Amino acid sequence: MVIGEKEGLEQGNTAAAIDLLWDALQAVDRYGSIYKRWRKIRLKVVKQEHRVFDGLTIYFWWEIWKERNRRTFQNMEKTISALAYLIKEDVVILSVSSSLL
């Protein structure tokens, strides 16, 4: 999926952005580095939406980090589907709440 002029990261399209990030996670092995993959995907995002994309990327990896901590310190884990669903739900809630401010 390419985020361009027609599919910008406006408020209603956060699920598409999370899907894009999830695809990036799946493809990290091909590029050898999360940073390289992030840079490559960021080039596909319209310049006006870089800040939103960067924020979603940070939030995405924050949730991955929390899952890593849950597995390491609490000896609990979520399935990949449950984690993806949690990330999507939290981002939607965050975007709705920030639009109300």
C-alpha positions in Angstrom: 0.0 0.0 0.0 1.3 3.5 -0.9 0.2 6.5 1.0 0.2 9.4 -1.4 -2.0 12.3 -2.4 -5.2 10.3 -2.6 -4.6 8.3 0.6 -3.1 10.8 3.1 -3.0 10.0 6.8 -6.0 12.1 7.7 -7.8 11.2 10.9 -10.1 8.6 9.4 -7.2 6.6 7.9 -5.2 5.6 10.9 -6.0 2.0 10.4 -4.4 2.2 6.9 -1.3 3.7 8.5 -1.0 0.9 11.1 -1.4 -1.6 8.3 1.5 0.1 6.5 3.6 -0.1 9.7 2.7 -3.7 10.2 3.8 -4.5 6.6 7.0 -2.7 7.4 7.6 -4.9 10.4 7.1 -8.0 8.3 9.6 -6.8 5.7 12.4 -5.8 8.0 14.3 -9.0 7.3 14.6 -8.1 3.6 16.2 -4.7 4.3 18.2 -5.7 7.4 17.3 -2.7 9.4 14.2 -1.2 10.9 15.6 2.3 10.2 16.2 1.6 6.6 12.7 0.2 6.2 11.2 3.2 8.0 13.1 5.6 5.7 12.0 3.7 2.6 8.3 3.8 3.6 8.5 7.4 4.8 9.4 8.4 1.2 6.0 7.2 0.2 4.1 9.4 2.7 3.2 12.9 1.5 5.5 15.5 3.1 2.6 17.2 5.0 1.9 13.9 6.8 5.5 13.0 7.9 4.8 14.2 11.4 1.7 12.1 11.7 3.5 9.1 10.2 6.5 9.5 12.5 4.2 9.7 15.6 2.3 6.5 14.5 5.7 4.8 14.0 6.8 5.8 17.5 3.5 4.6 19.0 3.7 1.3 17.1 7.2 0.5 18.3 6.3 1.6 21.9 3.5 -1.1 21.9 6.0 -3.6 20.5 8.4 -2.7 23.3 5.6 -3.1 25.9 4.8 -6.5 24.6 8.5 -7.4 24.8 8.5 -6.3 28.5 5.3 -8.2 29.1 6.9 -11.4 27.8 10.2 -10.8 29.7 9.0 -9.6 33.1 5.5 -10.9 33.5 5.8 -14.1 31.6 2.7 -13.3 29.6 2.2 -12.8 25.9 -0.4 -11.7 23.4 -0.8 -13.3 20.0 0.4 -11.2 17.1 -3.3 -10.7 16.0 -4.2 -9.5 19.5 -1.3 -7.1 19.6 -2.1 -5.7 16.1 -5.7 -5.3 17.2 -4.7 -3.5 20.4 -2.4 -1.1 18.5 -5.2 -0.3 16.0 -7.7 0.3 18.7 -5.4 2.5 20.8 -4.4 4.6 17.8 -8.1 5.1 16.8 -8.9 6.1 20.4 -5.9 8.4 20.5 -6.8 10.1 17.2 -10.4 10.6 18.2 -9.4 12.0 21.6 -6.8 14.4 20.1 -9.4 15.7 17.6 -11.6 16.7 20.5 -9.0 18.9 22.0 
